[in-house]
Amino acid sequence: MRPPTLTELYSTGEFLSVIQNGFNSVLGNPNLKASRHTQLDVSLRVDTGNFRAGTTGFYAWVKDFTTYEVVLFGALPEDNTRALTFVNTPLATLSGFESYVEQDVSDWLTSFGTISFVEGRDHTRNEGGQDFYNPAIAQVFHDPNAPRGLLPGSKKEPLPGIYPMQARLGLRVHEPNPQSKWGAEFSARIVDRQNRVASSLGELPTAGFTTYDIRTFWKPTKRLAFNCGVENLTNKYYREHLDLRTGRGVYQQGINFYFGSQLTY
């Protein structure tokens, strides 16, 4: 069970960065119910020494899932400005999996891969009526007979704010012993496009992309460790699905370098 937060209950029109837009004014709903989850998990792991793999999957039924509803279109010059309130949808589902695999090609070279995916769906978007905002009295009122939301959307619509499928594939070079003092890895991060979006909330699809990274580490002593690397080697111009879309939007940085150290005492 997850009770509603203070923001979900008592927001008074603050501008929050939700549904990809920093100009969304969010109104609380003191009548929200607690969300109740029933979840099934399945896991499998294999370890044969040189080969290691595992996968975990889940499927959850959520009663009274807390989501958003458009109650007013704003007057700011942004085309996608709107006011949102929090609502309970009678039934939503969440499902997904994450998997990993590692193969020791030799005692100093290891290949690896990971993948993860989550899908959320509102199965009762048109049930329970609609909320409307009255700016004259600064209150939200409920119409039980109106379809939910001011923007069109399907009866069984994807939940908002769900990250697309992503995977990472790479090779790791390391010292040929279990307690490696140094290592380096080259990897590709592959993110699928996200077209499962909540259209009734104005959420927009995002294109997929692939970036390449290099990471290294060195442990000269048991207490001291250094790490450094280069991210986005090809200087890819891209943005994540949940990045801000207000104005020209927010895009991720290009090629960049990082360095770090850790001393344990």
N, C-alpha and C positions, 0 to 999 in steps of 0.2 A: 504494500500500500504506500502511495506517495501523496501526502497532503499538499494542498496548494501553497505556494510561497506567498510572502507578504507582497511582493511585486504583483503577482497574479490576482491577489485579493483587493489591493487598495491603491494601485497606480492611479494618478490623477491627470493623465495626459502627457507624461514625460516622453521625450523623444528617445527611443531606444533603437539600437541597430539590430532589428529583427526582420526576417523575410528579405534579406539582402539590401535593406534600405534604412539609412540612419535618420530619415525624416518621417518614420512611422511614429505617430503619437499613440501611446498605449494606455488603455483605460482598464482598471481593475474590475473584477467581478466578485463581490463578497458572497455570492450564492454558489460559488464553485464547490463541487464535491471532491472528495479524495479519489484519486485514480487507483484501481485495484488490478494487479497483474497476476495472471496465471501463466507460468512459463515452463516449457519443456526444453531440456538441454541434453545433447548427445556429444560424446567426445571419444576420439580414437587416437592412440599414439603407438608408433613403431620405432624401435631402436635396435639395430643389428650391429652396432659398433661403427662401421663406416657409413651407414645410412640411417638418417633420423628424419621422421616425418610425424605430423600430427594434424588433426582437424577437430574443430569444435563448432557445432551448429546449435541454433536455438530458434524457438517459435513461441511467441507470447501473445496471449489474448488480453487486451486491456479494456476494462470497463470504466467508462467515464474518463477517458483520456483527455487531458487538458491541451487544447489547441487554440487557434486564433480564428477570429471572424472580423471581416471588414464591416464597420458600422458607419463610416463617414469618409467622403473624399475631401482632402484638404484643399486650401486655397493658396498654398505656397507655389512658386513657379515650377517646382519639380513636377514632371508629368505623373510620376508614380507616388505622389504624396497621398497618404491615407491614414485614417484613425482605425485602430484595431482594439478589440476587447478579447478577453480570455473566455472560452466556453468549454463545456464538457461535451464530447461526442460519445454517444452510448457505447459504441464498439469500435476499437481500432486494433490492428495487429502489427507486430514487429517481428521480423525474421531476418536471419543472416547467418554468416559463418566466417571463420578465419582459419587459415591453414598455413603450414610452413613445411619446408623440406630442405634438408642439408645432405650433401654427398661429398665424402672425402675422396677427391680425385687422387691425391697422394698424401704423404704425411705433412706436406707444407702448403697444399692447395685444396680449398673447399669451395664448392658451388652451393648456392643457397637461393631460396625463393620464398616469398610470403604473399598472401592474398587475403583480402577481407572485403566483405559486402554486407550491407544492411538495407532492408526495404521496410518502409512503414506505410500503412494504408488505413485511411479513414473509411470504414464500411457504412457509416450512417451519417454522411455529411448533410443530407437533406431532412434529417429527422430532428424533432425538438424545437422547431420554430427558429426565429431570427431575432437578434438584438439590434436596436436602433439607438443612435445617440441624438439627444435633444440639446443643442448648444445653448438654448435659452435658459434651461435650468441645470445644464452641465450634468445630466444624468442619462443613463442607459435604460431604455424600457424594452420589454420583451413582447413579441407577437408570436404566439404559439402556432399560428396557421401560415406564417410566411416561410418560404424556402430560405435556407440559411445562406447568408453572404450576399453582398451587392454585386459581386463579379461572378460570371458563369463558371460552372465547374461540374464535374461528373458526380454521380451519387456515391461511387466508391473511388475516392480521390487519394493520391499519394499524400502522406503527411509532409509538412514543410520542414526544411532544415536537415534533410538526410543527405549525408555525404555519399558520392558514387563509389562504385567498385574501384579498388586500387590494389596494385601489386608492386612488388620490388624483387628484381632479379639481379644476381651479381656473382662475382668471384672474390674470394678472400685468400690472400697470401699471408702466411703466419709462420712463426717459429715452429719447427717440427717436434713439439712436445705439448702435453696437456696444459701446462701453465705457461702459455706463450708470453714472452716479454715484449714482443713487437708484432705488428701486423698491419696490413693495408687491404682495403677492399674497394672495388669498383662496382657500382650498382646503377641500375636504371629504375626510376620510379615511374610507373605507368598508371595513369588515372583515366578511367573511362568517362565518356560524356554522361551528364546527368539530365535525362529528359523526363524522369519521374518527378514532376513538380506539382505543387498545389496551385493550380491556375486560378482558383477562386480567391486566393490571397495575393495574386500578382507575382508569385515566384516565377523566375525566369530560368530556362535551361542553360547549361554551361557546356562548352566544348571540352573534349578530352585533351590530354597532353602527356608528354613524356619528358622527363628531365634526367640528367646523368650527374652522379656525385662520386667524389673520391674521399675516403676517410682513412686516416692512419692513426696508430697509437704506439707509444713506447713507454715501458715501465723499467727505468734503470734500477730501481730498488722496489722492495715490497711496499713502501710507503709513498712513493712518488710516481706519478703517472702524467704523461703529456699526450695530448691528442690535437690533431689539426686536420683540415680538409678543405675541399673546394666543392661548392654546391652550384648546381645549374651550369655545368661546364659549357654547354652550347649557347648560353645566354638567351634561353627561351623566354619569349614574351607570352605570359599566360596569367590566368587568375583562378583561384580556387572557387568552388561552387558557393561557399558561404561568404566570400569577400563582399565588401560594401559596393553597392551599385549606384549610390547617390552621385549626381553630377556626372563626371567622366568615369567614375568608378575607381576601385582600388585594384591594381595589378601587383603581382609578386615581383620581388627584386630579381635582377639579372644575375650574372655570374658573381659569386662572392666567396671570400675566404674567411675561415674562422680558426682560432687557436685557443686551447684551454689547458689547464693543468690542475692536478689534484694532489694535495698532501694530506695523508692520514696520520694522525698522531694521537 
